[in-house]
Amino acid sequence: MESYIPISKINDFLYCPKSLYLHLMYEGFDESLFHEKPQKEGKLNHQPIEEKTYSTAKRFIVGKEVYANDEIHF
């Protein structure tokens, strides 16, 4: 069975490992418990991607799923 890690989780970890922990622990709870001003601003900036209202111009790469293949090829 394959497991996937959303890029948003990797981004959370790179931004602040504690942020990832809080997101994972409180996913089902009210975001006001763990979101501060930077997270609220980031969520607003990310809204077009969630709503799929972003530009479709070819110079932008958004809304894509990314997969890594863990197979080793020699």
C-alpha positions, 0 to 999 in steps of 0.5 A, a space after each residue: 500500500 502506498 502512502 502519500 505525504 501532502 506537500 502542505 505537510 512538508 511545507 509545515 515541517 520546513 516552516 516550523 516542525 511544531 506547526 506540523 505537530 499542531 496541525 496533525 494533533 488539532 486537525 479536527 479542531 477549531 483552527 483558532 486554537 492553533 493558528 496565529 496571524 501568519 497562518 491566517 494570512 497564509 490560508 487567505 493567500 492559499 485560498 485560490 488554490 483550494 477553490 481552484 480559482 488560480 491562473 491557468 497561465 502556463 508560466 504558473 505551476 499550481 494545483 498539481 499533485 507530486 509523487 516520488 518514486 522510492 524505487 532504486 534504479 541502477 
